[in-house]
Amino acid sequence: MYDNTDHSKSSTEDTLNRLGNWLKSRPIENWGFFIAGVIIARILF
């Protein structure tokens, strides 16, 4: 249905939207977990 680039972009946008909504409803301390997750994702993928 999608090629890899389009699927990755769409999936990334959905993930960012979900993370954005989640972070808006959480205290600022959770930004540390978010940043750590991004770093881990960059290393693994």
PDB file of N, CA, C and O in Angstrom:
ATOM      1  N   MET A   1       0.834  -1.201   0.000  1.00  0.00           N
ATOM      2  CA  MET A   1       0.000   0.000   0.000  1.00  0.00           C
ATOM      3  C   MET A   1       0.872   1.256   0.000  1.00  0.00           C
ATOM      4  O   MET A   1       0.647   2.184  -0.778  1.00  0.00           O
ATOM      5  N   TYR A   2       1.855   1.268   0.873  1.00  0.00           N
ATOM      6  CA  TYR A   2       2.801   2.382   0.912  1.00  0.00           C
ATOM      7  C   TYR A   2       4.175   1.847   0.556  1.00  0.00           C
ATOM      8  O   TYR A   2       4.474   0.675   0.780  1.00  0.00           O
ATOM      9  N   ASP A   3       5.018   2.727  -0.007  1.00  0.00           N
ATOM     10  CA  ASP A   3       6.423   2.329  -0.029  1.00  0.00           C
ATOM     11  C   ASP A   3       7.036   2.697   1.318  1.00  0.00           C
ATOM     12  O   ASP A   3       6.399   3.363   2.133  1.00  0.00           O
ATOM     13  N   ASN A   4       8.255   2.269   1.547  1.00  0.00           N
ATOM     14  CA  ASN A   4       8.837   2.419   2.877  1.00  0.00           C
ATOM     15  C   ASN A   4       8.911   3.867   3.330  1.00  0.00           C
ATOM     16  O   ASN A   4       8.650   4.159   4.497  1.00  0.00           O
ATOM     17  N   THR A   5       9.261   4.782   2.431  1.00  0.00           N
ATOM     18  CA  THR A   5       9.412   6.187   2.811  1.00  0.00           C
ATOM     19  C   THR A   5       8.077   6.767   3.258  1.00  0.00           C
ATOM     20  O   THR A   5       7.997   7.391   4.315  1.00  0.00           O
ATOM     21  N   ASP A   6       7.030   6.567   2.463  1.00  0.00           N
ATOM     22  CA  ASP A   6       5.730   7.120   2.824  1.00  0.00           C
ATOM     23  C   ASP A   6       5.212   6.504   4.116  1.00  0.00           C
ATOM     24  O   ASP A   6       4.664   7.205   4.966  1.00  0.00           O
ATOM     25  N   HIS A   7       5.384   5.197   4.263  1.00  0.00           N
ATOM     26  CA  HIS A   7       4.910   4.529   5.472  1.00  0.00           C
ATOM     27  C   HIS A   7       5.648   5.054   6.698  1.00  0.00           C
ATOM     28  O   HIS A   7       5.036   5.292   7.740  1.00  0.00           O
ATOM     29  N   SER A   8       6.956   5.235   6.578  1.00  0.00           N
ATOM     30  CA  SER A   8       7.741   5.737   7.707  1.00  0.00           C
ATOM     31  C   SER A   8       7.298   7.142   8.078  1.00  0.00           C
ATOM     32  O   SER A   8       7.129   7.451   9.258  1.00  0.00           O
ATOM     33  N   LYS A   9       7.107   7.996   7.073  1.00  0.00           N
ATOM     34  CA  LYS A   9       6.693   9.376   7.337  1.00  0.00           C
ATOM     35  C   LYS A   9       5.332   9.399   8.012  1.00  0.00           C
ATOM     36  O   LYS A   9       5.147  10.087   9.017  1.00  0.00           O
ATOM     37  N   SER A  10       4.373   8.649   7.465  1.00  0.00           N
ATOM     38  CA  SER A  10       3.032   8.605   8.040  1.00  0.00           C
ATOM     39  C   SER A  10       3.075   8.063   9.465  1.00  0.00           C
ATOM     40  O   SER A  10       2.455   8.624  10.368  1.00  0.00           O
ATOM     41  N   SER A  11       3.807   6.977   9.660  1.00  0.00           N
ATOM     42  CA  SER A  11       3.918   6.372  10.983  1.00  0.00           C
ATOM     43  C   SER A  11       4.576   7.338  11.962  1.00  0.00           C
ATOM     44  O   SER A  11       4.152   7.446  13.113  1.00  0.00           O
ATOM     45  N   THR A  12       5.610   8.038  11.506  1.00  0.00           N
ATOM     46  CA  THR A  12       6.307   8.991  12.368  1.00  0.00           C
ATOM     47  C   THR A  12       5.382  10.133  12.754  1.00  0.00           C
ATOM     48  O   THR A  12       5.361  10.547  13.913  1.00  0.00           O
ATOM     49  N   GLU A  13       4.616  10.647  11.796  1.00  0.00           N
ATOM     50  CA  GLU A  13       3.688  11.740  12.094  1.00  0.00           C
ATOM     51  C   GLU A  13       2.650  11.301  13.117  1.00  0.00           C
ATOM     52  O   GLU A  13       2.349  12.041  14.053  1.00  0.00           O
ATOM     53  N   ASP A  14       2.105  10.108  12.946  1.00  0.00           N
ATOM     54  CA  ASP A  14       1.124   9.591  13.905  1.00  0.00           C
ATOM     55  C   ASP A  14       1.738   9.459  15.293  1.00  0.00           C
ATOM     56  O   ASP A  14       1.118   9.815  16.295  1.00  0.00           O
ATOM     57  N   THR A  15       2.954   8.947  15.339  1.00  0.00           N
ATOM     58  CA  THR A  15       3.641   8.787  16.623  1.00  0.00           C
ATOM     59  C   THR A  15       3.886  10.132  17.279  1.00  0.00           C
ATOM     60  O   THR A  15       3.668  10.289  18.480  1.00  0.00           O
ATOM     61  N   LEU A  16       4.341  11.111  16.492  1.00  0.00           N
ATOM     62  CA  LEU A  16       4.600  12.444  17.042  1.00  0.00           C
ATOM     63  C   LEU A  16       3.316  13.071  17.556  1.00  0.00           C
ATOM     64  O   LEU A  16       3.315  13.716  18.605  1.00  0.00           O
ATOM     65  N   ASN A  17       2.219  12.886  16.826  1.00  0.00           N
ATOM     66  CA  ASN A  17       0.944  13.435  17.291  1.00  0.00           C
ATOM     67  C   ASN A  17       0.525  12.809  18.609  1.00  0.00           C
ATOM     68  O   ASN A  17       0.075  13.504  19.520  1.00  0.00           O
ATOM     69  N   ARG A  18       0.675  11.482  18.710  1.00  0.00           N
ATOM     70  CA  ARG A  18       0.321  10.794  19.949  1.00  0.00           C
ATOM     71  C   ARG A  18       1.218  11.240  21.095  1.00  0.00           C
ATOM     72  O   ARG A  18       0.738  11.493  22.200  1.00  0.00           O
ATOM     73  N   LEU A  19       2.524  11.337  20.835  1.00  0.00           N
ATOM     74  CA  LEU A  19       3.448  11.784  21.874  1.00  0.00           C
ATOM     75  C   LEU A  19       3.143  13.209  22.291  1.00  0.00           C
ATOM     76  O   LEU A  19       3.196  13.536  23.477  1.00  0.00           O
ATOM     77  N   GLY A  20       2.822  14.069  21.313  1.00  0.00           N
ATOM     78  CA  GLY A  20       2.491  15.455  21.628  1.00  0.00           C
ATOM     79  C   GLY A  20       1.284  15.539  22.547  1.00  0.00           C
ATOM     80  O   GLY A  20       1.300  16.275  23.534  1.00  0.00           O
ATOM     81  N   ASN A  21       0.242  14.791  22.227  1.00  0.00           N
ATOM     82  CA  ASN A  21      -0.958  14.794  23.072  1.00  0.00           C
ATOM     83  C   ASN A  21      -0.663  14.238  24.456  1.00  0.00           C
ATOM     84  O   ASN A  21      -1.168  14.744  25.458  1.00  0.00           O
ATOM     85  N   TRP A  22       0.163  13.186  24.507  1.00  0.00           N
ATOM     86  CA  TRP A  22       0.515  12.564  25.785  1.00  0.00           C
ATOM     87  C   TRP A  22       1.313  13.535  26.638  1.00  0.00           C
ATOM     88  O   TRP A  22       1.050  13.681  27.832  1.00  0.00           O
ATOM     89  N   LEU A  23       2.299  14.207  26.023  1.00  0.00           N
ATOM     90  CA  LEU A  23       3.154  15.118  26.781  1.00  0.00           C
ATOM     91  C   LEU A  23       2.383  16.333  27.285  1.00  0.00           C
ATOM     92  O   LEU A  23       2.668  16.840  28.370  1.00  0.00           O
ATOM     93  N   LYS A  24       1.405  16.805  26.503  1.00  0.00           N
ATOM     94  CA  LYS A  24       0.612  17.963  26.931  1.00  0.00           C
ATOM     95  C   LYS A  24      -0.167  17.665  28.205  1.00  0.00           C
ATOM     96  O   LYS A  24      -0.455  18.570  28.989  1.00  0.00           O
ATOM     97  N   SER A  25      -0.506  16.402  28.408  1.00  0.00           N
ATOM     98  CA  SER A  25      -1.310  16.030  29.572  1.00  0.00           C
ATOM     99  C   SER A  25      -0.453  15.503  30.724  1.00  0.00           C
ATOM    100  O   SER A  25      -0.986  15.017  31.722  1.00  0.00           O
ATOM    101  N   ARG A  26       0.876  15.598  30.589  1.00  0.00           N
ATOM    102  CA  ARG A  26       1.782  15.105  31.622  1.00  0.00           C
ATOM    103  C   ARG A  26       2.668  16.240  32.134  1.00  0.00           C
ATOM    104  O   ARG A  26       2.854  17.233  31.431  1.00  0.00           O
ATOM    105  N   PRO A  27       3.217  16.113  33.345  1.00  0.00           N
ATOM    106  CA  PRO A  27       4.150  17.111  33.858  1.00  0.00           C
ATOM    107  C   PRO A  27       5.459  17.120  33.085  1.00  0.00           C
ATOM    108  O   PRO A  27       5.782  16.167  32.376  1.00  0.00           O
ATOM    109  N   ILE A  28       6.203  18.199  33.230  1.00  0.00           N
ATOM    110  CA  ILE A  28       7.420  18.419  32.445  1.00  0.00           C
ATOM    111  C   ILE A  28       8.476  17.353  32.694  1.00  0.00           C
ATOM    112  O   ILE A  28       9.336  17.142  31.838  1.00  0.00           O
ATOM    113  N   GLU A  29       8.442  16.672  33.840  1.00  0.00           N
ATOM    114  CA  GLU A  29       9.435  15.642  34.121  1.00  0.00           C
ATOM    115  C   GLU A  29       9.452  14.553  33.048  1.00  0.00           C
ATOM    116  O   GLU A  29      10.493  13.948  32.792  1.00  0.00           O
ATOM    117  N   ASN A  30       8.296  14.302  32.421  1.00  0.00           N
ATOM    118  CA  ASN A  30       8.230  13.252  31.419  1.00  0.00           C
ATOM    119  C   ASN A  30       9.003  13.588  30.149  1.00  0.00           C
ATOM    120  O   ASN A  30       9.265  12.699  29.339  1.00  0.00           O
ATOM    121  N   TRP A  31       9.378  14.863  29.958  1.00  0.00           N
ATOM    122  CA  TRP A  31      10.225  15.196  28.807  1.00  0.00           C
ATOM    123  C   TRP A  31      11.539  14.428  28.869  1.00  0.00           C
ATOM    124  O   TRP A  31      12.099  14.074  27.831  1.00  0.00           O
ATOM    125  N   GLY A  32      12.042  14.162  30.092  1.00  0.00           N
ATOM    126  CA  GLY A  32      13.267  13.375  30.227  1.00  0.00           C
ATOM    127  C   GLY A  32      13.112  11.984  29.630  1.00  0.00           C
ATOM    128  O   GLY A  32      14.003  11.498  28.934  1.00  0.00           O
ATOM    129  N   PHE A  33      11.970  11.340  29.906  1.00  0.00           N
ATOM    130  CA  PHE A  33      11.711  10.020  29.337  1.00  0.00           C
ATOM    131  C   PHE A  33      11.557  10.104  27.823  1.00  0.00           C
ATOM    132  O   PHE A  33      12.031   9.231  27.097  1.00  0.00           O
ATOM    133  N   PHE A  34      10.892  11.158  27.348  1.00  0.00           N
ATOM    134  CA  PHE A  34      10.705  11.361  25.912  1.00  0.00           C
ATOM    135  C   PHE A  34      12.054  11.497  25.208  1.00  0.00           C
ATOM    136  O   PHE A  34      12.298  10.854  24.186  1.00  0.00           O
ATOM    137  N   ILE A  35      12.929  12.341  25.764  1.00  0.00           N
ATOM    138  CA  ILE A  35      14.243  12.562  25.165  1.00  0.00           C
ATOM    139  C   ILE A  35      15.053  11.267  25.171  1.00  0.00           C
ATOM    140  O   ILE A  35      15.706  10.933  24.182  1.00  0.00           O
ATOM    141  N   ALA A  36      15.009  10.539  26.290  1.00  0.00           N
ATOM    142  CA  ALA A  36      15.718   9.265  26.375  1.00  0.00           C
ATOM    143  C   ALA A  36      15.198   8.293  25.316  1.00  0.00           C
ATOM    144  O   ALA A  36      15.983   7.587  24.684  1.00  0.00           O
ATOM    145  N   GLY A  37      13.899   8.254  25.124  1.00  0.00           N
ATOM    146  CA  GLY A  37      13.302   7.384  24.115  1.00  0.00           C
ATOM    147  C   GLY A  37      13.756   7.746  22.712  1.00  0.00           C
ATOM    148  O   GLY A  37      14.038   6.866  21.898  1.00  0.00           O
ATOM    149  N   VAL A  38      13.829   9.051  22.425  1.00  0.00           N
ATOM    150  CA  VAL A  38      14.295   9.494  21.110  1.00  0.00           C
ATOM    151  C   VAL A  38      15.742   9.063  20.890  1.00  0.00           C
ATOM    152  O   VAL A  38      16.092   8.567  19.819  1.00  0.00           O
ATOM    153  N   ILE A  39      16.570   9.254  21.898  1.00  0.00           N
ATOM    154  CA  ILE A  39      17.981   8.865  21.777  1.00  0.00           C
ATOM    155  C   ILE A  39      18.105   7.360  21.538  1.00  0.00           C
ATOM    156  O   ILE A  39      18.866   6.931  20.671  1.00  0.00           O
ATOM    157  N   ILE A  40      17.368   6.566  22.296  1.00  0.00           N
ATOM    158  CA  ILE A  40      17.400   5.111  22.126  1.00  0.00           C
ATOM    159  C   ILE A  40      16.916   4.727  20.726  1.00  0.00           C
ATOM    160  O   ILE A  40      17.510   3.866  20.077  1.00  0.00           O
ATOM    161  N   ALA A  41      15.846   5.360  20.267  1.00  0.00           N
ATOM    162  CA  ALA A  41      15.325   5.067  18.934  1.00  0.00           C
ATOM    163  C   ALA A  41      16.358   5.409  17.858  1.00  0.00           C
ATOM    164  O   ALA A  41      16.520   4.660  16.895  1.00  0.00           O
ATOM    165  N   ARG A  42      17.055   6.537  18.017  1.00  0.00           N
ATOM    166  CA  ARG A  42      18.083   6.919  17.046  1.00  0.00           C
ATOM    167  C   ARG A  42      19.217   5.890  17.016  1.00  0.00           C
ATOM    168  O   ARG A  42      19.739   5.571  15.948  1.00  0.00           O
ATOM    169  N   ILE A  43      19.591   5.378  18.170  1.00  0.00           N
ATOM    170  CA  ILE A  43      20.666   4.385  18.236  1.00  0.00           C
ATOM    171  C   ILE A  43      20.217   3.070  17.589  1.00  0.00           C
ATOM    172  O   ILE A  43      20.957   2.475  16.805  1.00  0.00           O
ATOM    173  N   LEU A  44      19.012   2.625  17.918  1.00  0.00           N
ATOM    174  CA  LEU A  44      18.537   1.331  17.430  1.00  0.00           C
ATOM    175  C   LEU A  44      18.137   1.381  15.962  1.00  0.00           C
ATOM    176  O   LEU A  44      18.369   0.421  15.227  1.00  0.00           O
ATOM    177  N   PHE A  45      17.538   2.487  15.526  1.00  0.00           N
ATOM    178  CA  PHE A  45      17.010   2.567  14.165  1.00  0.00           C
ATOM    179  C   PHE A  45      17.730   3.617  13.345  1.00  0.00           C
ATOM    180  O   PHE A  45      17.408   3.813  12.173  1.00  0.00           O
TER     181      PHE A  45
END
